[in-house]
Amino acid sequence: MDYFTEVKDVVTYEGPDSKNPLAYKWFNKDQVVAGKTMGETLRYAVAYWHTYKGSGADMFGVGTYDRPWDKGSSPLEIAAMTLDANFEFCQKLGVDYYCFHDRDIAPEGDTFAESCKNLDHVVALAEKKQNETGIKLLWGTACLFVHPRYACGAGTSSNLGVFATASSQIKHAMDATAQLGGENYVFWGGREGYDTLLNTNLKQELDSFASFLQMAVDYKKKIGFTGQFLIEPKPCEPTKHQYDHDSATVISFLREYDLIDHFKLNIEANHATLAGHTFEHELAIASNAGLLGSVDANRGDVMLGWDTDQFPTNLYDAVYAMMIIQKQGGLGSGGLNFDAKVRRASTDTVDLFHAHIGAMDTFARGLLIAQQIIDDGALDAEIADRYSSWDSELGKSILAGTCSFDELDAQVLSSGEPELRSGRQEYLENIVNTYI
């Protein structure tokens, strides 16, 4: 069955002058930028949950979408039809990757055992479709936040039975990801947090979550899974205090529990802004630690205080993000997945194409601009000049840890008040604007 009848051919690059809404204006998959093609650098992936399982429902209203792949006579038939829709969509969009939660691709059964059986069945179908189409799995993960058993967390649950069930679900999701050749596996703590300390043993929950992740590391070694483990920070919603609040919090947690060598971070733009940070801040914190592994490319709405998961169209965000990604040499086995959903009133299946094309063009154009800024050294000289006083012998000794307060006291008393210099923020913003 052809689920996307509005799109007859594969979406291709036609250039910035094209008026075709089903063509790329900036994403030229084979164009080489800094020694890699755009396709190799950006590694776009379609997010299964929003693209196919999203209904248009929100906290105030029921779903608005009427999807042809939801017309099956049983949950497993619907799962198979949705799988077919995924591979058709990825092929027509010209995207090499997709990603999923286990309960996105396979329905929840009446029992946990039945859910696992359903997953095995659909994974076998997905493996066949991957072999037929060449579409690959960027990453898999387990949905540990929808089922009622996870109301108070999964790896941090106060209930040992829930913790054990979550561990089993992770095991099966990892098996599925490995079977499908997934290049990464993501841990997203959808409900790993707390609402009140009146009923929470904070240390117990952090300790149990560390054990949860350590068992995953051990199982990864046991099955020979070579993909990268990723953790995705999120500050709130649904729980008030998430243990994976932001990049800095996650990095601190990994260091405290000696897990730092086994994980990188998957940064989501909307989660960054919910944490009170900019997207580029979260990317930079992860990158500076050598732990930036992948990106959920989306955006929030500054007028709304929740995770709106909109498709990214802000060129400035894309430029700033790509400068960080390019300076660290790319995302390795990671990529840019569109954890984004069309708006509730965007009810046609072709809207899914328009949304993805716009987002892909935004980051492709961001890549071109960012790389030109890097190649020209347009900002580097200004930054180097701003910190030039640290190039002195005194500055070098401070950074080397060989200086003392006594030495600095003597320096200050002999030199007097330091000369202040402008940060020139407006000038630098204007420089960026000349490239955009």
N, C-alpha and C positions, 0 to 999 in steps of 0.2 A: 504493500500500500504506500502511496505517495502522500505524506502528511503535510508537505509544504508545497502545495500546488502553485502558489504565487511565484515561486522561484524555480525557474526551469533549469538554469545552468549554475555552475560554480561561480561564486562572487570573485571577481578579479580586480586587479589594480588598473585604474583608468587615468589617474593623475588628478591634481588639484583643480583642473578646469572642468572636470566631468560634472554633469548635472544628474547623472544616474544615481538614484537613491540606493540601488543595489550594487554599487561598485565602491572600491576603496579609492580614496583620494590621496592617502599618504602611506598606507600599509602596502609596501611592495615587498612581498615575502622574500624574493631573491636578491634584493638590493643589499650590497655589502656596506656595512657601517663599522668602522674600527676593526676590520678583519673578520667579521662575522656577518652572515645574512641577517636581515630583520627577523626572519622566522626562527633562527637559532638563538637570537638574543632575547626576543620577547616571549617565545614559547607559550603562546596563548592557549588557554583551556576553557572549555565550556563547563559551567557549574550545573550539575545534574539537578540539584534540589530546586533551585529557583526557575531554571529554564523550562523544565518539564513537569515538576511536581508542584510548582507554585500555582495557587488557585485565584490569586487576586484578593483573597480575604485579608482583612486587617482586624484590629481589636474592636472596630465599630461595625463591621459588616461582613457578610458571607462572601464567598468567592464570586468572581465575575467572569472568569474564563471558561470557555467551552472547548476543550481540547479533543481533537479526534482520536488521540491515543488513549483516552480515558474511557473508551466505549466498549471495552472487553466485557465478557460475561463472568469473569472470575478475577480475583486479585493477581494470580500468576499470569493470566492472559494479558491483563493490563500492563503488567511488568514487562512482558515480552514485546508488546506493542510500543511501549515507551522506549525500550531499548532500541527498537528499529528506528523510532523517531530521532533518537540521539545520534545515531550514526548517519542518518540521512542529513540531519542538520549540520553536523560537523563537516561532512563531505561537501555540502553545498556552500558552507561558509569558508571552506578551505583551511580549517583549523586542525592541527595535528593531535590535540589532546582533549581529554575530558577528565572530570574528577567527581567523586561521589561520597556520600555517606552510605553505609550498608543498608539502611532502611529506605534510602531513596530508590535503589535499584531493585530491591526485593521486599515484598510486603511483610509486615508483622504477622506472625501466625497466632493461633489460639494459645500456643505454649511457646516457651523459649526454644525448645527443641525443634518445633515446627518452623520457627523463624530462621533457625540455622539451616534447616533443610531447604527452605525457600531460597536462601542466599546461595547455597551450593548450586541449586538448579539454575538460577539466573546468571551466576558467574560463568557457568559452562556455556550459556548462550552468548554472553558478552565476549568470552574468549574466542568463540567462533567468529563473531562479528569483527573483532579486532584483526584477526588473521585475514579476513576477507577484504577489509577496507584499509588497513595500515594505520588506522586511528589508534592512539596509545593512551594509556592511563597515566596522568600526571601524578595523581595521588588518590588514595582512599582513606577513609576514616570511619569511625563508628559513631552512630547517633546515640549518645548517652544523655539525652536531655528531654526527649519527647514522652517516652513511656512513663506512666505514673510512678513506677518503682524508683525513678531517678528524681523525684520531686525535691529531695534534699541532697542531691549530688550523686556521683557514681564512685570515682576513686577517692572521694572524701566523705562518703556516706557514714553516718553513725551506725548504720545497720550492716553487719558483717555479710549477711546474705546478699544484700544489694551490691556490696563491694565485690563479692565473689562472682555474681552474675555479670557485672560490668567487665571484670577481668576476662571472663569467658567470652563475652561479646567482642572485646578487643582482640582476643586470640583468633576468633573466626574472621574478623574483619582484616586482620593482618594476613591470614592465610589467603583470603580472597584477593587482597592487593598483590601479594606475592605471585599468586597464580596468574594474574593478569599483567604481570610485568610492571607494576606500578613503580615509578621512579622515586616516590616519596611516600611517607605515611604521616598523617597529621593528627595531633592530639589537640582537640578543642574542648576546653572545660566549660561547656555550656551552662552547667549548674554547679561547678566546682567553686563554691563560695558560701557565704552565710548571710543571713538577714539580721540576726541578733546574737550577741554574746551571751544572752541569758540562757541559751540552750546549747552553746557551742564550746567544744574543747578544741581550741584553735591549734594547739601543738599536735594533738592527736590527728587532726585532719591533714595538716601539712606533712606529718610523718607518713601517714597512710598513702597520701598522694605520691610521695617520693618512692615508697615501696611499689606502688602501682606502676610507675614509670620504669623502675629498675627491673621488675618482672617482664615488662615489655622488651627492654634491652636484652635480657637473658633469652627471651623467646625468639627475638630477632636473630640472635646468634645461632640458636638451636636449629631454626629452619633455613638458615643461610640467606635470609633476606638482605639484599645489598642496597636497598633504597635508603634515602635520608629520612631520619626522624625529624619532624617539625612540630613546634608548639606555637599555637596562635593566641596572642594576648587579647584579652577583652576586659574592660574595667567594671562593667555592671550589666544589668538587664539580661537575664531575669533576677539574679541575686544582687544584693546591694553592694556586697564586698566580694569581688572575685579574687581568687588567689593568683590569677594570671593577669593582673590589672593592666600592665603595660610592659614594654620591652625591658626596662630596667628591673622591674619586679621579677619577671621571669628569669632573667639572667642571674640575678641575685639568688633566686631559689635553686637554679641549676648548680651554681657554684657551692651553695651551702650543703647540698646533698650529693656532691661529687658526681653530677650527671652532665657536666658541661661539655664533655667530649662526645656525647652521644646525640646531641640535639642542636638544631638550628631553629630560627624563628620564621614563622609565616605571618607577615604583617598585613593587617587589613586597614585600609584608609579610614573607614567609618569607625572602627574600634579606636583608632588613634584619636580622632576628634572627640569621641565619647569620653576618653581618658583626659581630655583637656590639653592634648598635644596636637601638633600638626602632623600630617602624614609623613613629611620628610624628617621630622624629629625622630619618630619611631624607627624609620628606616636607618637613620644615621646612628642611633644608639646601638641597634643590632649590628650594623655594618662595622662600627668601630670596635666591637667585641669579636669580629670575625664570625658572626652568627646570623647574618641575613641570608636566609635560604630560599624564600619564595614570597609571593605577594598575592593577597586578595584585592584585586583592583575594583574599587567601587567608590562611592562617596555618600556622605550624609547630607542632611539639610540643616543649615545653620538656624533655621526657624523652628526646628523640631528637635526634641531631646531624646530621640531613640534611634535605633539602628534601621534607618530607612533603606539601606542597601540599594542605592540608585546607581545606574550606569555612569562611569566616570567620563565627564566631558570637559573638566576644568584643565585647560592647557598648562597653566602655571603649575598645578600639582604634578602633572605628568613630567614637565621639564625638571622640576626639582627632584622628583623621584628618580628619573633616569640619570641625572648627574651622579647621584649616589650609587646607583646600580652599576653604571659604566665605570666609575672610578674603582670599584672593587672587582672589576673584571667579569661582571654578569652574575647570574643567579645559579650557576652550576646546574644541578639536576632540577632546580625549581623552575618557576615560570610565573606568568601573570594569569590567574584565573579570575573570571568575572563572577564573583559572588555578588551578583546584582540581579534585580528583578525589574521587569517593565512595570510601569505604573498601573494602578488598579483599573483605570479607564482605557488602557492600551490592550484591547481585547483580541486583536487579530494576530494570527501566528506570524504574519510578516513583520509585525512590530518587534519580534524577537531578532529578526535580521537587522532591522534598522538600529536597534539598541547596540547589538554587538559590533556592527560595522562602525558606528560612531565612536564607541569606546576603543576599538582597535586602531582607528585612525588617530584618535587623540594621543595614545601612547606611542604610535609610530612617529607622529610629528614631534612629540616630546623627545623621543630618542634622537631624531635628527638635530633638533635645536640644542639639546644637552651636549651632544657630541661636538657640535661646532663651538660651543662655549668652552668645552674642555680643550679642544684642539687649539683654539686661539689663546688659551690661557687668560681669558678675559677677566676672571675673578682671582686667579691664583696670585698674581703680582700684588693685588691689593691686600689679600690676606697675609701674604708673606711680609709685606711692608708693615702691616699693623702689628705683627708679632716680632718685628726685627730686633727689638731690644733684648729679646731672649736669646739672640745669637751671640751675645757677649759671653765672655768666660764665666761671669757671675751667673748668667742665665743657664748656661750649660751645667754648671756645678749644682744648681738647684734641682734641675731635672734629673741629674745623675744621683741625687741623694747624698751629695758630699758637702753641702753647705749647712751652715748653722744660723740660729737666730743672732748669735754674737757677731758673726760676719755681716749679716744684713743690718744690724743695728749700727755698726761702724760705718757701713756704706751710706746709710740714710743720714747720719749725723754729719758726714763730710760732704755729702752731695746736695742736701737740701730737698726742697719740694720737687717731686717729679713733674716733668712737662707732660700735660695731657694732650692727646691727639684725637681728632674727629674719627668716629666710626664710619662716616660717609655712607650710611645706609641708603639714603635717597639716591645718591649717585650710582650705587651698585644696582639698585632696583631699576634705574633708568638703563643701565647697561643690558640687563636681562631683557628689558622691553625692546631694545633695538634688535635683538635676535628674534623675538616673537612677532 
